[in-house]
Amino acid sequence: MASGDVRFTFRSEETDVNVTIEGKKEWVEGIIDELGLSEVGSMMPIGIISPIKKSDSMEEDVDGEDALLPPSDMGPEPDPSRIPVVRRPIGALNVEIEIEKIGLEPPSPNDVFELMDAFSELDEPRPIQGEMSVDPMAEAWLKELMRLIVREGGRTALATETIEEVASTKLGGRTGVELSVWLESLFAAGKLVKIHGGDATGWGPSPRWLG
């Protein structure tokens, strides 16, 4: 609404009367006089949430009348012309190139053999302590594998088959269905996240579990 518009409100719980009038100040005041509501209710400029009386500690004296706070500064008006418009054919976005433009390196494309070599060089971890665990040592090795792929390889998950090939001997010799069931139990416990992708299921570390 334009400047000069006001809202008058009056409510009486005793008589179940609720009055709201909005419009130009002169017109609203005329309606209020006709209804005999000049001595009750409150009136404020449109956009003000509520009338606020200045306390005695404030420097200015408003003679007991309600002092209305002006709207806070909301900054300049939005300028849609400053928002860049980017259009491209569907599927034409090259994610790797766009990542390079902002200075981020894509995840390391380590193959299984490189991952096996890196994993074999890890020091033996301590068994999981203070947690409900079916196999504390196997879980400790799995945590080391997950820490390796995240911090060194920049990955977020490994397929079940990759976990089996790289670390099966350290995971209690679990393979196939047995490994999948064990990983599912860790997922249910909130230690792993499960990622479905194509024909494979990926497993990544929960940030809380990886620590």
N, C-alpha and C positions, 0 to 999 in steps of 0.2 A: 504493500500500500504506500501511497505517497506520504510525504512528511505532513504532519498536522492531524493525522488520523489517531483516534484514541479508542480505548476500550473501557467501558463502565461495567462493573460487576457488583451485584448485591445478592446476598443469600440469607434467608431467614429460616432456620430450622424449626422455629415455633409454628410458623404459618406454611412451611413447606413451599417457600417461594424462592426461585432461582432466576435472576435477571442478568442477562448479558447483552450489552448494546455496543456496537462498533460503528465507527464512521467519523466524519468530520467533527471536530470539537464543538463547533457552534450548534450543529444539528443534534449531536448527542446531548448537549446541555439542555436544549429545548425539550427533548423527549423526557429527560430526567425531571424537569420542572412540571411537565404535564402529568407525570406519574406521581409526583409528590415525593420523589426520592432524593431531593437535594441535600438532605442532612444525613444520608446514610450511604453505604457502599464506598467504592473507591474507583478512581479513574486514573489511567496511565496511558502513555504513548504506546502505540503498537510496537511490539518487539521487546518491551520491558517485561521481565518475568513477574516481578512483584514490587509494590511500593516499599521503600525502606526509610524508616525515620532516622534522622541523624541523632546520635546520642549527645548527651550534655558535654561530652569531652571533645566534640568537634568544634572547630573554631567558628564556623558560620552558624547563625541563628536563623531558623526557618519559621519562627513564631508558631511552633507546634504543628505545622503542616507537614504532610508527607513529602519527603525529598526523594525524587526519582533519580535513580542512577542512569546515566546515559549508556547506550550499548558500548561494549568493549570493542577496541579496534581489531577488526577481523583481517586486516591486511589489504593489499590491493585486490581488485577484481581479477578473477581467473582470465587468462588470455589463451584461448584454444589455439591461436595461431603459433604459439611458441612450442607446442607439443609436436615433436617430429612424427611424421607419418611414414611408416615403413610398409611397403607392399611387395610381396614376392609370390611366385607360383607355389602352390602346395607341394611340399616335398623338396623345395629348392634350397632350404636352409642347410648350410654346411656347419654343423655344430663345432667340429674341430677348428675350423678357421675362425669362427666367432670367439671361441675360447682363447685362441692365440692372440686375438686382437686386444683382449682385456688383460693379457699378461699371465694367464693361467695355463699350466701345462696339463695336457690330457692324462688320464690314468695310464700308468706304466703297463705296456703290453707284455709283461713277463709270461713266458710259456710255462708249461708244467715242469719241464726239466729244470729251468732256472729257479722256480719256486721250490722244487725238491732240494736243490743244492743249498739255497738260502735257509730252508727249514732244517736241514741236516747240520748246519753250523751253529744252531742255537744251543745255548747252555740248557742243561736239564732244569726245568722249573720245579718249584716246590709244590707238593700236592695242595689242592684247594683246601683251605682251612675255614672252619666255622660256617660252612654251608651244607645244606642237604645235597649230597652228591652220591650217585651210584658208584662212580669210579673217579675218585678225586684226582688221580694221576692223569688219566686220559683227558679229563676236563681241563687240567692245567695245560696239557700239550695243545689242546684245541684252542685255548685262549691265546697261547703264544702264536699259533698259526694265524688266528684272526688279527692279532696285533701286528703281525708281520705284513699281511696283505693291506691293512689300512695305513700303517705308518710308512712302510717302505714301497709298497706297490701302488698306493692310491686307489685301491679297489674298495668296494663296499660289501662284496659277497663272493662266495665260491660255490660252484655247483657241487652236488653230492658226490658225483663221480670224481671231481678234482680233489675233493677232501680225501676220498678213499685212496686215490692213487698217490697223493703226496704224503699222507700221514697215517694210513691205516695201521701200520705196525706200532705207532705210538698211541693209538686210540684203542688199545686192547685187542687189536686184530679184527676189529669190526669191519665188515664189508656188507654190501648189498642191503637187504631188508633190515638186518640187524643194525647197521649204521644209520639208516634212515629213521628207524624207530627211536634210536638213542638221540639223534638230532631233534626229532619231534619232541622228545621229553624235555630237552633243554629249551626249546622254543616255548613249550607250555609253562616252563618255569620262569620265563621272561629273560633268559640269558642270551638267546639268539633271536634274530628277526628272520622271517621266512619270505623269500621273494620268488614269485612265480614268473617264469619267463620262457615262452616258447615250449620246447619239449623238456626243459630242465628246471629243477627247483634249486634255487640258490639260498645260501645261509650266510648271514652276516652277524656281527657282534652287536648286542645291545650296548649302547654307550655306558649305561650304569654297570653292566657286568664287566665290560672291558676295563673300566676304571682309567 
